[in-house]
Amino acid sequence: MTRRLRFNGTGSGGGSCPAIHEDLDTGEIIVHGPRLTDPDAIAQLQHLDEDEIPVVVPRNTIIDFGPKNRDTEPRMLDPEAFARLFENFRHSAWHLEMRKGYAVDRATDTYAQFVRGEVPAWDMDSPWARTISAKTRDGAYVGRVRIVDNPPTEGQLYLLAHAEHNAALGEEVRNMWREDAERVHLPDEDFWIFDSHIVALCLWDDEDNLTGAELITEPARVNQYNRLRDVAMHYAVPYEGFKALADARG
């Protein structure tokens, strides 16, 4: 299908390049300008696929002729697209876990072992283990703060035990009582932050199954979630110390 394109403008002062066009049907933006050819500069570009060509566009061209309206509809990721975020992040991945339990945990052999009172046999060769351990070995940071009810649910107690497995993969795990999370105004949201500029707000059904995620990249909103991460990390307790506190309460 032929695109219907609108010429928004050019930073050259005339009708040539660099220029910006907008697809009137999809809202996509088409930019053309001088091709970036410096190998040293190209080597610094992230996520440049083989079929993509980097172009150089003056900053004012984007400001003057780029789209001015924010998307009003949420951008949704299905579980497969959400999973790819863990393969593509470069520097950090951080999770705020607010739920009382997760269906994906309850479906595992280790959950059944835990419920029976056995020491779970953690799988260090699962797809998750391979992905995360490879990231942390390369120097990436992976962390999470888990919110715990008082008394903890069965799923939360399982995750307290599971933290040893997370730590073995190189993750930093902290915990926080729900009343403390409410006191410092953490939202009742379960989300991941990737490289401090991509947020995936997780969506769940009534049985605690992940159904998808809302992708958030607008800088002001992302900064709000980065602030929430900083608050959670400040007040949360490393899982070893928190487990001792939970045992004392129990």
C-alpha positions as CSV (number, residue, x, y, z in Angstrom):
1,M,0.0,0.0,0.0
2,T,1.4,3.4,-1.0
3,R,2.1,5.7,1.9
4,R,0.5,9.1,2.0
5,L,3.3,11.4,3.1
6,R,3.2,15.0,4.2
7,F,6.3,17.2,3.9
8,N,6.8,18.8,7.3
9,G,9.9,20.8,6.6
10,T,13.6,21.0,6.1
11,G,16.4,22.6,8.1
12,S,18.3,23.6,5.0
13,G,16.2,26.7,4.3
14,G,15.0,25.2,1.0
15,G,13.3,22.1,-0.3
16,S,16.2,19.6,-0.1
17,C,17.6,17.6,2.8
18,P,17.8,17.1,5.7
19,A,14.0,16.9,5.8
20,I,11.1,15.4,7.8
21,H,8.0,13.8,6.3
22,E,5.1,12.3,8.2
23,D,2.9,9.3,7.3
24,L,-0.7,10.6,7.4
25,D,-2.1,7.2,8.1
26,T,0.3,5.6,10.6
27,G,1.8,8.8,12.2
28,E,5.3,7.4,11.5
29,I,8.1,9.9,10.8
30,I,10.5,9.6,7.8
31,V,13.8,11.4,8.1
32,H,16.3,11.8,5.3
33,G,19.6,13.6,5.3
34,P,23.4,13.2,4.8
35,R,24.4,9.6,5.6
36,L,26.7,9.1,8.6
37,T,29.8,7.3,7.2
38,D,32.5,7.8,9.9
39,P,33.3,4.2,11.1
40,D,34.2,5.4,14.6
41,A,30.9,7.2,15.0
42,I,28.9,4.2,13.6
43,A,30.6,1.9,16.1
44,Q,29.1,4.0,18.9
45,L,25.5,3.6,17.6
46,Q,23.3,1.1,19.6
47,H,20.8,-1.3,18.0
48,L,21.7,-0.4,14.4
49,D,20.5,-3.3,12.3
50,E,22.1,-4.3,9.0
51,D,19.3,-2.9,6.9
52,E,19.3,0.5,8.7
53,I,21.2,3.6,7.5
54,P,22.2,6.3,10.0
55,V,21.6,9.9,8.8
56,V,22.6,13.2,10.3
57,V,19.8,15.7,11.1
58,P,20.3,19.1,12.7
59,R,18.7,19.3,16.2
60,N,16.5,22.3,15.2
61,T,15.1,20.3,12.3
62,I,13.6,17.8,14.7
63,I,12.4,20.6,17.1
64,D,10.8,22.6,14.3
65,F,9.3,19.9,12.2
66,G,9.0,16.8,14.3
67,P,5.6,15.8,15.7
68,K,4.4,17.9,18.6
69,N,1.6,15.8,20.0
70,R,2.3,12.9,22.4
71,D,0.7,9.5,21.7
72,T,-2.6,9.4,23.6
73,E,-3.0,5.6,23.3
74,P,-0.8,3.3,25.3
75,R,1.8,1.3,23.4
76,M,1.4,-2.3,24.4
77,L,3.9,-5.2,24.3
78,D,2.8,-8.8,24.1
79,P,4.8,-11.2,26.4
80,E,7.1,-12.2,23.5
81,A,8.1,-8.6,22.8
82,F,8.4,-7.9,26.5
83,A,10.8,-10.9,26.9
84,R,13.1,-9.4,24.2
85,L,13.7,-6.4,26.4
86,F,15.8,-8.6,28.7
87,E,18.0,-9.6,25.7
88,N,18.5,-6.1,24.4
89,F,19.2,-4.0,27.5
90,R,22.8,-2.9,27.8
91,H,23.5,-1.4,31.3
92,S,20.7,-2.0,33.8
93,A,17.4,-3.8,34.4
94,W,15.4,-3.1,37.6
95,H,12.1,-4.5,38.8
96,L,9.5,-3.3,41.4
97,E,7.5,-6.4,42.4
98,M,4.2,-5.5,44.0
99,R,2.1,-8.6,43.6
100,K,1.2,-11.1,46.2
101,G,2.2,-14.0,43.9
102,Y,3.0,-14.9,40.3
103,A,1.5,-17.7,38.3
104,V,4.8,-18.3,36.5
105,D,6.3,-19.2,39.9
106,R,3.5,-21.5,41.0
107,A,4.0,-23.5,37.8
108,T,7.6,-24.4,38.6
109,D,9.0,-27.6,40.1
110,T,10.9,-25.4,42.6
111,Y,7.7,-23.9,43.9
112,A,6.2,-27.4,44.5
113,Q,9.5,-28.4,46.3
114,F,9.3,-25.2,48.5
115,V,5.6,-25.9,49.4
116,R,6.6,-29.5,50.5
117,G,9.2,-28.1,52.8
118,E,12.1,-29.2,50.6
119,V,15.1,-27.1,49.6
120,P,14.4,-26.0,46.0
121,A,16.8,-27.3,43.3
122,W,17.5,-24.1,41.4
123,D,18.1,-24.4,37.6
124,M,21.2,-22.5,36.7
125,D,20.8,-23.5,33.0
126,S,17.3,-22.2,32.4
127,P,16.8,-19.6,29.6
128,W,16.4,-16.9,32.3
129,A,19.5,-18.0,34.2
130,R,21.6,-18.0,31.0
131,T,20.4,-14.6,29.9
132,I,20.8,-12.8,33.2
133,S,24.0,-14.4,34.2
134,A,25.5,-13.4,30.9
135,K,24.4,-9.8,31.4
136,T,25.8,-9.5,34.9
137,R,29.1,-11.2,33.9
138,D,29.4,-8.5,31.3
139,G,29.0,-5.8,34.0
140,A,25.3,-5.0,33.6
141,Y,23.3,-4.3,36.7
142,V,20.1,-6.3,37.4
143,G,18.1,-5.6,40.6
144,R,14.7,-5.7,42.1
145,V,12.7,-4.6,45.2
146,R,10.1,-7.1,46.3
147,I,7.1,-5.8,48.3
148,V,6.0,-8.2,51.1
149,D,2.7,-8.3,53.0
150,N,2.5,-8.9,56.7
151,P,2.1,-11.8,57.1
152,P,3.8,-12.8,53.8
153,T,1.8,-14.8,51.3
154,E,3.0,-18.2,50.2
155,G,4.2,-16.7,46.9
156,Q,6.2,-14.0,48.7
157,L,7.8,-16.6,51.0
158,Y,8.8,-18.5,48.0
159,L,10.4,-15.5,46.5
160,L,12.3,-14.8,49.7
161,A,13.9,-18.3,49.2
162,H,14.3,-17.7,45.5
163,A,16.4,-14.6,46.2
164,E,19.4,-16.9,46.7
165,H,19.0,-18.0,43.1
166,N,18.7,-14.4,41.9
167,A,21.8,-13.5,43.8
168,A,23.7,-16.4,42.3
169,L,22.9,-15.0,38.9
170,G,24.4,-11.6,39.9
171,E,21.2,-9.8,40.8
172,E,20.7,-7.4,43.7
173,V,17.6,-8.3,45.6
174,R,16.0,-6.1,48.3
175,N,12.7,-6.4,50.1
176,M,10.3,-4.0,51.8
177,W,7.1,-4.4,53.9
178,R,4.0,-3.2,52.1
179,E,3.1,-0.8,54.9
180,D,6.5,0.9,54.4
181,A,6.0,1.1,50.6
182,E,2.6,2.8,51.2
183,R,4.2,5.1,53.7
184,V,6.7,6.4,51.1
185,H,4.0,6.5,48.5
186,L,5.2,3.8,46.1
187,P,2.4,3.0,43.6
188,D,0.6,-0.3,43.4
189,E,2.4,-1.0,40.1
190,D,4.6,-3.8,39.0
191,F,7.2,-2.5,36.5
192,W,10.7,-3.0,34.9
193,I,13.1,-0.1,34.0
194,F,15.7,-0.9,31.3
195,D,18.8,1.3,30.9
196,S,17.0,4.1,32.8
197,H,15.1,5.2,29.7
198,I,12.6,2.4,29.0
199,V,9.8,1.4,31.3
200,A,7.6,-1.7,30.9
201,L,4.5,-1.5,33.1
202,C,3.4,-5.1,33.6
203,L,-0.2,-6.1,33.1
204,W,-1.8,-9.1,34.9
205,D,-5.0,-11.1,34.9
206,D,-6.9,-12.2,38.0
207,E,-4.8,-15.4,38.2
208,D,-1.5,-13.5,38.3
209,N,-0.6,-14.3,34.6
210,L,1.4,-11.7,32.7
211,T,-0.8,-10.6,29.8
212,G,1.5,-7.9,28.4
213,A,3.2,-4.7,29.2
214,E,2.7,-1.0,28.5
215,L,5.8,0.5,26.9
216,I,6.7,3.9,28.3
217,T,9.6,5.9,26.8
218,E,8.3,9.5,27.2
219,P,11.2,11.2,29.2
220,A,9.0,12.9,31.8
221,R,7.1,9.7,32.6
222,V,10.3,7.6,32.6
223,N,11.9,10.1,35.1
224,Q,8.9,9.5,37.4
225,Y,9.6,5.8,37.5
226,N,13.3,6.4,38.0
227,R,12.5,8.5,41.0
228,L,10.3,5.6,42.3
229,R,13.2,3.2,41.9
230,D,15.4,5.5,43.9
231,V,12.9,5.7,46.7
232,A,12.4,2.0,46.8
233,M,16.1,1.3,46.8
234,H,16.6,3.8,49.6
235,Y,14.1,2.2,52.0
236,A,14.3,-1.5,51.0
237,V,16.5,-4.0,52.9
238,P,18.9,-6.5,51.3
239,Y,17.1,-9.8,51.2
240,E,19.4,-11.6,53.7
241,G,18.6,-9.1,56.4
242,F,14.9,-8.9,55.5
243,K,14.5,-12.7,55.7
244,A,15.8,-12.5,59.3
245,L,13.2,-9.8,60.0
246,A,10.4,-11.8,58.4
247,D,11.5,-14.9,60.4
248,A,11.4,-12.8,63.6
249,R,7.9,-11.5,62.9
250,G,6.7,-15.0,62.1
